Amino acid sequence: MAALPLLFAVAALLLLPGGTIPPPEEAARMARFVLHNCDWGALATLSAQKGLRGHPFANIFSLSDGPPGRYGGSGVPYLYLTDMEISVQDLEINSNASLTVSLAQTPYCKKHRYDPQNPLCAHIIFCGSIVKVNDSEAGIAKEALFGRHPEMESWPKDHNWFFAKFNITNIWVLDYFGGLKIVTPEEYYSVKP
């Protein structure tokens, strides 16, 4: 009977709002899982700013692939952007970017005492480009973002906010020892998180 509380404690550590963490051999599911459980990511662009032109420049952005919870998530990272933001100005010159999300922002890594750089504290690196969503996709992006980030609805209207998505072309998963795993966008979108 003494093992029962320990079993419940271990199960609780494995659970996040998006469900149980996938095993390392399921890299595509891991990528979907990590993105869905993260509310923000580090977006890296090539700077177009004077004095930094051509250098990497990383910035934090709120994001969402759908409503929080176990069964949500399209896998598409949506963002709410304004041309007034320095990284968006970079993207206007070169839309290529990378986006990194990590379970370090969830309770999972702290509960397991994993340093954010520990491979067991899974992180995903997406490469691709940022594109404005079309009118038919704007409603999906709005629901995904405002559902997780309700403050966004009250941001100043004169900043000309728009919905965008990260168009994924390459995915690298670091969730275990032994190096990065490569996942294709086709594999990524074909699995259920």
KOLPAVEX-757768 format. One record per residue: z, y, x of N, C-alpha, C in turn; residue in three letters; chain; residue number from 1. Coordinates in pm, 1 decimal. Each point is the difference from the previous one (the first is absolute). Example, Ala and Ser with C-alpha at 12.3 -4.5 7.8 and 13.67 -1.06 7.14 Angstrom:
BEGIN
PT  780.0  -569.0  1319.0  0.0  119.0  -89.0  0.0  120.0  90.0  ALA  A  1
PT  -72.0  105.0  -35.0  6.0  119.0  82.0  73.0  109.0  -77.0  SER  A  2
This chain:
BEGIN
PT  0.0  -120.5  80.8  0.0  120.5  -80.8  0.0  126.2  84.6  MET  A  1
PT  57.5  -6.0  120.4  5.3  118.0  85.9  -139.7  43.0  43.0  ALA  A  2
PT  -95.4  -91.5  2.3  -136.7  31.9  40.8  -74.1  79.0  -106.7  ALA  A  3
PT  41.8  -8.5  -125.1  -68.7  68.4  -109.0  -2.1  152.1  16.5  LEU  A  4
PT  113.6  66.6  30.4  -6.2  144.9  22.3  -90.6  36.9  117.0  PRO  A  5
PT  -0.1  -82.4  105.2  -86.6  25.7  114.6  -146.5  -9.4  -41.0  LEU  A  6
PT  -33.4  -98.2  -82.3  -137.2  -15.6  -48.5  -43.3  122.8  -79.4  LEU  A  7
PT  87.6  50.7  -87.0  -32.2  119.9  -77.3  -16.7  121.5  90.3  PHE  A  8
PT  82.4  10.8  102.8  -9.0  112.7  93.1  -132.7  -3.3  74.9  ALA  A  9
PT  -41.5  -118.4  46.0  -128.4  -12.6  70.0  -114.3  34.5  -94.1  VAL  A  10
PT  3.7  -48.8  -123.0  -105.5  30.1  -97.0  -7.7  149.2  -27.5  ALA  A  11
PT  114.1  66.7  -9.9  0.9  144.7  -25.0  -62.6  76.5  114.9  ALA  A  12
PT  20.5  -47.9  121.8  -57.3  67.7  116.2  -152.2  -11.6  3.2  LEU  A  13
PT  -52.5  -105.5  -56.3  -144.7  -21.6  2.5  -72.7  77.6  -108.5  LEU  A  14
PT  73.7  46.7  -99.7  -63.0  65.4  -114.0  -11.5  150.3  19.5  LEU  A  15
PT  -111.0  51.6  -42.3  -22.7  143.1  -8.6  -49.9  25.9  -141.3  LEU  A  16
PT  -8.6  127.2  -42.5  -49.8  25.9  -135.2  -135.8  -65.9  -27.0  PRO  A  17
PT  -80.2  -18.4  104.0  -131.6  -62.6  -15.5  3.0  -150.6  13.1  GLY  A  18
PT  119.3  -63.3  -0.2  9.9  -145.1  6.1  49.0  -49.5  134.7  GLY  A  19
PT  -24.1  -127.7  25.8  43.4  -65.1  122.9  -104.2  20.0  109.2  THR  A  20
PT  46.4  25.3  121.4  -90.6  22.9  111.9  -83.8  -126.1  26.3  ILE  A  21
PT  -131.3  15.4  16.1  -85.2  -116.2  25.9  26.3  -59.6  138.4  PRO  A  22
PT  -34.1  -127.1  18.7  16.1  -60.3  132.6  -103.6  55.6  97.6  PRO  A  23
PT  28.3  -4.2  130.7  -90.7  58.3  99.7  -141.6  -57.5  -1.7  PRO  A  24
PT  -15.5  -124.6  -42.9  -134.5  -58.1  -0.7  -88.6  54.9  -112.9  GLU  A  25
PT  55.0  83.8  -86.8  -77.3  60.5  -108.3  -16.5  149.9  28.2  GLU  A  26
PT  -78.9  31.3  101.6  -13.1  138.1  48.3  -57.2  94.9  -104.6  ALA  A  27
PT  -96.7  -44.1  -78.1  -58.4  87.5  -102.3  104.0  34.0  -106.4  ALA  A  28
PT  75.6  -99.9  -43.5  106.7  26.1  -97.5  107.1  91.2  59.3  ARG  A  29
PT  30.0  -20.1  128.7  98.9  85.1  65.4  -46.3  145.8  -1.1  MET  A  30
PT  -127.7  22.5  29.9  -52.8  136.9  0.1  14.1  63.2  -137.9  ALA  A  31
PT  -35.4  -74.2  -105.2  12.7  52.5  -136.9  146.6  25.2  -33.4  ARG  A  32
PT  87.2  -92.1  38.8  142.5  10.8  -28.5  61.4  123.6  65.0  PHE  A  33
PT  -29.3  18.6  129.1  58.5  113.6  71.8  -49.0  131.1  -60.6  VAL  A  34
PT  -131.0  13.3  -23.2  -49.9  123.9  -59.6  67.5  26.2  -134.3  LEU  A  35
PT  9.5  -101.8  -83.9  56.7  19.7  -133.7  147.2  40.6  4.6  HIS  A  36
PT  72.4  -43.1  101.5  142.1  32.1  9.0  28.8  129.1  75.7  ASN  A  37
PT  -103.4  65.8  47.7  18.1  125.3  74.4  -41.6  119.8  -84.3  CYS  A  38
PT  78.2  106.7  8.5  -27.9  122.6  -74.5  -69.9  105.6  84.4  ASP  A  39
PT  -7.4  -22.6  130.6  -63.8  97.3  88.0  -54.5  -72.4  122.5  TRP  A  40
PT  -84.4  69.1  73.1  -55.7  -56.4  121.5  -32.8  110.1  99.4  GLY  A  41
PT  -27.2  -40.3  122.7  -41.2  92.8  105.0  -152.9  -3.6  6.8  ALA  A  42
PT  -61.2  112.0  -31.2  -145.6  12.7  2.0  -39.8  69.3  129.8  LEU  A  43
PT  -84.5  -65.8  76.7  -45.9  57.5  126.9  -146.0  42.7  -13.3  ALA  A  44
PT  -26.9  121.3  41.7  -134.9  56.7  -3.4  -37.1  43.2  141.7  THR  A  45
PT  -125.9  39.0  17.1  -41.0  66.7  123.8  6.4  149.1  -29.4  LEU  A  46
PT  81.6  70.3  74.4  26.1  140.2  -29.3  -124.1  86.9  17.2  SER  A  47
PT  -15.2  92.9  -93.2  -103.9  102.5  8.9  63.2  135.4  28.8  ALA  A  48
PT  130.8  0.9  26.1  73.3  124.4  20.4  -17.2  52.1  142.3  GLN  A  49
PT  -3.8  131.4  12.0  -12.5  63.0  130.5  114.8  -45.7  90.8  LYS  A  50
PT  -32.9  -37.7  119.9  99.1  -47.3  95.3  27.7  -148.4  -8.7  GLY  A  51
PT  -37.6  -63.3  -110.9  20.9  -144.2  -17.6  -131.2  -73.1  -27.5  LEU  A  52
PT  -108.5  73.4  -7.9  -129.0  -56.0  -40.5  -30.1  -132.3  70.9  ARG  A  53
PT  -28.1  -103.8  -80.7  -36.5  -130.4  52.1  116.8  -90.5  34.3  GLY  A  54
PT  122.2  52.0  -6.7  118.5  -80.7  31.1  52.4  -67.3  -127.2  HIS  A  55
PT  65.7  -115.2  14.5  62.0  -64.0  -116.6  110.0  89.6  -56.0  PRO  A  56
PT  12.9  -0.5  -132.1  101.6  81.1  -66.3  51.9  -81.1  -118.5  PHE  A  57
PT  128.3  -34.7  -0.2  59.3  -79.4  -107.8  88.7  86.6  -87.0  ALA  A  58
PT  -0.2  -30.3  -128.3  74.9  76.6  -97.8  45.5  -95.4  -110.8  ASN  A  59
PT  109.6  31.1  -64.1  54.9  -84.6  -106.4  -56.3  42.9  -135.3  ILE  A  60
PT  -40.9  -100.0  -80.0  -49.8  26.0  -134.6  59.4  -99.0  -98.4  PHE  A  61
PT  35.6  50.7  -118.7  41.1  -87.3  -109.4  -123.5  -73.6  -48.5  SER  A  62
PT  19.1  -124.3  -41.2  -112.8  -78.8  -48.3  47.1  -99.4  -104.2  LEU  A  63
PT  -94.0  -63.2  -64.6  30.9  -103.5  -98.4  -124.4  -82.1  -26.7  SER  A  64
PT  19.9  -130.6  -19.1  -111.1  -85.6  -42.8  17.8  -41.9  -145.4  ASP  A  65
PT  100.4  55.5  -64.5  24.4  -30.2  -140.9  147.5  10.5  -30.5  GLY  A  66
PT  36.3  -21.2  -126.0  140.4  10.8  -39.2  87.3  -96.9  79.3  PRO  A  67
PT  123.6  39.8  31.5  88.3  -91.3  72.6  30.1  -123.5  -83.8  PRO  A  68
PT  36.9  -105.0  66.0  34.5  -123.4  -70.3  -80.8  -116.5  52.0  GLY  A  69
PT  43.5  -114.4  -39.9  -53.8  -124.2  54.1  -147.5  -20.8  -28.9  ARG  A  70
PT  -48.6  39.4  -116.1  -136.7  -34.4  -37.6  -97.7  116.9  5.6  TYR  A  71
PT  44.7  113.4  52.5  -87.9  115.3  8.4  -78.4  -0.2  129.4  GLY  A  72
PT  -86.5  94.2  11.5  -68.0  20.3  126.6  -142.0  -48.9  4.2  GLY  A  73
PT  -89.7  94.1  23.8  -141.8  -31.4  11.9  -38.8  -28.3  144.8  SER  A  74
PT  87.7  38.5  94.3  -33.2  -10.8  140.9  -68.3  124.6  54.0  GLY  A  75
PT  -40.3  90.2  -88.8  -66.7  123.8  41.1  106.1  105.8  27.8  VAL  A  76
PT  8.3  52.1  122.7  96.2  106.9  27.3  -52.7  133.6  -53.9  PRO  A  77
PT  66.8  51.9  -102.7  -36.6  129.6  -57.6  88.5  109.4  59.2  TYR  A  78
PT  -57.7  120.1  13.9  71.4  115.8  53.5  -29.2  121.9  -87.5  LEU  A  79
PT  90.2  96.4  3.2  -14.9  126.8  -71.5  -7.1  108.6  106.3  TYR  A  80
PT  -115.2  64.8  12.9  -25.6  86.9  114.7  -42.5  140.4  -40.4  LEU  A  81
PT  12.2  90.2  94.8  -48.5  136.3  -16.0  -72.7  40.7  128.2  THR  A  82
PT  -104.1  80.7  -15.6  -73.7  48.4  117.2  85.2  91.2  88.2  ASP  A  83
PT  114.9  43.1  -50.1  88.4  87.3  77.5  75.2  -78.0  108.5  MET  A  84
PT  2.9  -131.3  -10.7  76.4  -84.2  92.1  -79.9  -22.1  128.4  GLU  A  85
PT  66.8  6.6  115.3  -67.2  -4.6  130.3  -78.5  -129.9  21.8  ILE  A  86
PT  56.1  -114.4  -40.3  -71.4  -126.6  18.1  -122.1  -9.0  -91.3  SER  A  87
PT  8.5  58.2  -117.0  -114.8  0.8  -91.2  -111.7  85.8  59.3  VAL  A  88
PT  37.2  106.8  68.5  -101.0  80.7  69.8  -69.4  -82.2  108.4  GLN  A  89
PT  75.9  -85.4  69.5  -60.6  -91.2  97.3  -98.2  -94.0  -69.3  ASP  A  90
PT  40.8  -53.1  -115.6  -82.6  -96.1  -73.0  -130.2  62.1  -51.3  LEU  A  91
PT  0.7  130.6  -23.5  -121.9  67.4  -43.9  -106.6  -1.6  109.4  GLU  A  92
PT  42.0  -6.2  125.8  -92.0  -6.9  113.8  -36.7  -144.6  30.6  ILE  A  93
PT  100.2  -89.2  -4.7  -20.3  -141.5  28.0  92.7  -78.3  -92.2  ASN  A  94
PT  -55.6  -69.0  -97.6  81.1  -68.7  -101.3  61.1  -130.3  49.3  SER  A  95
PT  -32.2  -42.3  122.5  58.1  -123.0  54.5  147.7  20.2  30.8  ASN  A  96
PT  78.5  -104.3  -27.8  144.6  9.6  20.3  58.5  -140.4  12.2  ALA  A  97
PT  125.6  -4.3  38.6  76.2  -124.2  -9.4  127.8  31.0  -77.0  SER  A  98
PT  51.4  -101.1  -65.3  120.0  12.9  -82.3  92.9  -114.3  34.8  LEU  A  99
PT  123.3  32.0  37.7  98.4  -102.4  32.5  113.2  4.8  -101.3  THR  A  100
PT  33.1  -117.3  -54.8  114.5  -14.8  -90.7  89.0  -110.6  55.5  VAL  A  101
PT  131.0  13.7  -21.1  94.6  -93.7  60.7  114.9  -31.5  -94.6  SER  A  102
PT  44.1  -125.1  4.0  118.2  -37.4  -78.2  126.0  68.2  52.1  LEU  A  103
PT  -10.2  71.7  111.3  115.6  74.4  51.3  47.8  103.2  -101.0  ALA  A  104
PT  -86.6  44.9  -89.1  42.4  98.2  -100.0  66.0  -64.2  -121.4  GLN  A  105
PT  7.1  -130.5  -3.5  66.8  -71.6  -109.4  134.9  -52.0  50.7  THR  A  106
PT  83.8  -53.1  -86.8  128.2  -56.6  45.8  -16.5  -129.1  81.2  PRO  A  107
PT  -115.3  -62.5  -6.1  -20.3  -132.3  59.9  36.5  -5.0  148.3  TYR  A  108
PT  -54.5  88.8  80.6  22.2  -5.3  145.2  144.5  33.4  36.9  CYS  A  109
PT  59.3  95.8  -69.0  140.2  34.4  28.8  92.3  -116.4  -34.6  LYS  A  110
PT  -26.5  -66.2  -110.7  85.0  -113.1  -39.1  -9.5  -113.4  101.2  LYS  A  111
PT  -115.7  -16.3  59.3  -18.4  -105.7  99.5  29.9  48.1  142.3  HIS  A  112
PT  35.3  127.6  13.1  26.6  62.8  129.9  -121.6  -6.9  92.1  ARG  A  113
PT  -117.2  19.2  -60.4  -124.1  6.0  77.2  -28.6  144.5  36.0  TYR  A  114
PT  -21.6  26.2  126.6  -45.8  130.6  43.6  -140.3  22.4  -58.4  ASP  A  115
PT  -38.4  124.0  -31.8  -133.9  23.6  -55.1  -113.8  -50.8  89.7  PRO  A  116
PT  25.5  -11.7  129.7  -104.7  -47.7  90.3  -3.0  -152.9  10.6  GLN  A  117
PT  100.3  -67.9  -51.9  4.9  -145.3  0.1  -113.5  -52.6  -88.4  ASN  A  118
PT  -80.8  -94.6  45.9  -109.0  -51.6  -82.3  46.6  -59.0  -133.2  PRO  A  119
PT  124.8  -46.7  -7.7  49.0  -55.7  -126.0  22.5  109.2  -105.3  LEU  A  120
PT  5.1  125.6  42.7  3.1  114.0  -91.4  -146.4  38.5  -20.2  CYS  A  121
PT  -65.5  -72.6  -86.8  -146.2  4.3  -13.2  -55.7  140.7  -17.0  ALA  A  122
PT  -109.1  24.6  71.2  -76.1  122.2  -25.3  -148.4  -30.3  2.6  HIS  A  123
PT  -71.5  82.7  -74.4  -143.0  -18.5  -21.7  -71.2  126.1  46.6  ILE  A  124
PT  -111.1  -18.0  68.3  -83.3  112.3  42.8  -135.5  -14.5  -68.2  ILE  A  125
PT  -32.8  97.8  -81.1  -129.3  4.7  -68.4  -88.4  100.6  73.1  PHE  A  126
PT  -125.6  -32.6  19.7  -97.8  96.4  50.4  -105.2  17.9  -106.3  CYS  A  127
PT  -56.4  119.0  -5.5  -101.5  29.1  -100.0  -20.9  148.5  -11.6  GLY  A  128
PT  -17.2  44.9  -123.8  -24.1  142.2  -23.2  66.4  42.3  -130.4  SER  A  129
PT  22.1  130.4  -10.0  56.7  58.3  -121.8  -114.2  55.2  -83.3  ILE  A  130
PT  -2.1  -36.2  -127.6  -103.0  50.1  -91.6  66.3  49.4  -128.4  VAL  A  131
PT  -54.0  107.4  -55.1  47.3  47.0  -130.7  -39.3  -104.1  -103.9  LYS  A  132
PT  88.8  -22.7  -96.3  -33.6  -95.1  -106.0  -89.4  69.2  -102.6  VAL  A  133
PT  -84.4  -78.5  -64.5  -85.7  56.0  -104.8  81.1  13.7  -129.4  ASN  A  134
PT  -59.3  63.2  -98.5  71.0  27.5  -125.3  49.9  -127.3  -68.0  ASP  A  135
PT  -77.4  -107.8  7.1  40.7  -123.3  -67.8  121.2  -65.3  68.5  SER  A  136
PT  20.3  26.3  128.2  112.6  -58.6  72.8  119.6  94.5  7.7  GLU  A  137
PT  -18.4  126.2  -37.2  107.9  99.3  11.0  121.4  -37.7  -85.1  ALA  A  138
PT  -23.4  -54.2  -117.6  111.0  -40.6  -87.2  83.5  -111.0  62.0  GLY  A  139
PT  -65.3  -94.7  65.4  69.7  -110.6  66.8  83.2  55.2  115.9  ILE  A  140
PT  -60.7  89.0  79.1  70.3  60.0  114.0  119.6  81.9  -48.2  ALA  A  141
PT  -19.2  77.1  -106.0  107.7  83.1  -53.0  117.0  -85.9  -47.0  LYS  A  142
PT  -28.9  -105.3  -73.7  106.3  -88.8  -48.3  72.7  -66.6  117.3  GLU  A  143
PT  -75.6  -45.3  99.3  59.8  -65.6  116.5  91.8  95.9  75.4  ALA  A  144
PT  -47.3  120.5  25.9  76.6  95.5  80.8  115.2  63.5  -76.9  LEU  A  145
PT  -26.3  50.1  -120.1  105.4  68.8  -74.3  107.5  -97.4  -48.1  PHE  A  146
PT  -35.6  -128.6  -14.6  98.6  -101.1  -37.0  103.0  -21.4  110.0  GLY  A  147
PT  -40.8  14.4  124.3  90.7  -17.8  113.9  55.3  131.9  51.2  ARG  A  148
PT  -76.9  104.5  -15.6  35.8  131.8  55.3  -6.4  105.3  -111.5  HIS  A  149
PT  92.9  -3.8  -96.7  -8.0  89.8  -115.4  3.7  148.1  36.9  PRO  A  150
PT  57.5  34.0  113.9  5.9  139.5  44.1  -140.3  59.6  15.5  GLU  A  151
PT  -97.1  -83.8  31.2  -136.6  48.0  24.1  -55.8  79.3  -117.5  MET  A  152
PT  36.9  -39.9  -121.9  -51.8  68.7  -119.5  37.1  147.3  -3.7  GLU  A  153
PT  108.6  36.8  66.9  45.2  138.9  -2.9  -41.8  79.4  123.7  SER  A  154
PT  -77.6  -59.7  88.1  -44.4  73.0  118.9  -91.8  114.7  -40.8  TRP  A  155
PT  -1.4  109.9  75.3  -73.8  120.6  -40.7  -147.2  -27.0  -31.1  PRO  A  156
PT  -40.3  38.9  -119.1  -139.2  -22.3  -44.4  -99.6  79.2  83.9  LYS  A  157
PT  42.1  113.7  55.2  -94.2  81.9  77.1  -31.8  -59.3  138.3  ASP  A  158
PT  56.2  -118.3  30.1  -32.1  -68.1  126.2  -123.1  -90.9  -15.2  HIS  A  159
PT  -51.7  -7.7  -122.7  -121.7  -78.6  -27.5  12.3  -145.0  47.2  ASN  A  160
PT  102.0  -66.6  -47.0  23.6  -140.3  33.9  -113.4  -87.0  -51.8  TRP  A  161
PT  -27.1  -106.9  70.1  -100.3  -96.8  -46.4  45.1  -140.4  37.9  PHE  A  162
PT  -52.5  -97.3  -72.6  32.0  -139.8  25.8  -102.5  -57.3  97.0  PHE  A  163
PT  49.6  -77.8  94.4  -86.2  -62.4  99.8  47.4  -143.5  20.4  ALA  A  164
PT  -82.3  -77.0  67.1  39.4  -135.9  34.0  -38.7  -29.6  143.9  LYS  A  165
PT  70.0  -94.6  55.7  -32.2  -46.3  133.7  -100.5  -113.6  -17.1  PHE  A  166
PT  -122.4  21.9  46.3  -106.1  -100.2  -8.6  15.2  -92.3  121.4  ASN  A  167
PT  53.8  -119.0  -22.0  36.9  -91.8  107.8  -122.5  -71.9  56.2  ILE  A  168
PT  -14.5  5.6  134.2  -106.8  -75.1  66.9  55.1  -106.6  94.1  THR  A  169
PT  120.6  19.6  53.0  63.0  -95.2  91.5  149.2  -4.8  -27.9  ASN  A  170
PT  59.2  -119.1  19.2  143.1  -17.5  -24.5  59.1  -84.7  112.1  ILE  A  171
PT  111.1  48.9  56.4  75.4  -75.8  98.8  141.5  -18.4  -52.6  TRP  A  172
PT  49.9  -121.8  10.1  133.0  -36.1  -48.3  85.4  -41.4  119.1  VAL  A  173
PT  116.5  60.7  12.5  97.8  -42.9  99.7  126.4  -35.9  -76.5  LEU  A  174
PT  22.0  -130.3  -17.8  113.7  -45.7  -79.2  73.2  -117.0  64.2  ASP  A  175
PT  -40.9  -37.2  122.4  62.2  -111.5  69.0  -35.4  9.8  147.6  TYR  A  176
PT  60.2  -81.5  81.4  -27.5  0.4  143.1  -136.2  -63.6  26.8  PHE  A  177
PT  -66.5  43.8  105.3  -128.6  -58.6  36.2  -116.7  94.6  -15.3  GLY  A  178
PT  24.2  122.0  -39.6  -106.7  98.5  -7.4  -47.7  30.4  -140.5  GLY  A  179
PT  -94.6  91.8  -4.4  -56.9  46.6  -127.0  -87.2  -106.8  -64.6  LEU  A  180
PT  -4.9  3.8  -132.4  -90.6  -84.9  -77.0  -101.2  92.0  -66.0  LYS  A  181
PT  -124.4  -40.2  1.5  -105.7  79.2  -62.7  -27.3  -55.5  -138.5  ILE  A  182
PT  -3.5  89.5  -97.8  -29.3  -34.7  -138.9  -120.6  82.6  -42.0  VAL  A  183
PT  -97.3  -60.9  -62.9  -115.8  74.6  -48.9  35.0  65.5  -134.0  THR  A  184
PT  -67.2  109.2  -34.3  23.4  59.0  -132.2  -25.9  -99.2  -113.3  PRO  A  185
PT  -98.9  -88.7  18.5  -29.5  -100.1  -104.6  118.7  -94.2  -19.3  GLU  A  186
PT  59.7  -45.5  110.4  119.2  -86.4  -9.7  115.1  76.5  -64.5  GLU  A  187
PT  17.4  122.9  41.4  109.4  84.2  -48.6  -7.0  19.1  -151.9  TYR  A  188
PT  -116.3  37.1  -50.6  -11.7  27.4  -143.0  -7.7  -125.9  -84.9  TYR  A  189
PT  -26.0  -115.1  62.2  -13.5  -124.0  -79.6  132.7  -69.7  -25.6  SER  A  190
PT  105.8  38.1  72.8  129.8  -67.4  -21.7  85.8  76.8  -98.4  VAL  A  191
PT  89.0  -73.6  -63.1  99.7  64.4  -85.9  120.6  31.8  87.1  LYS  A  192
PT  53.4  122.1  -13.0  114.3  37.2  84.9  124.3  -83.0  -28.4  PRO  A  193
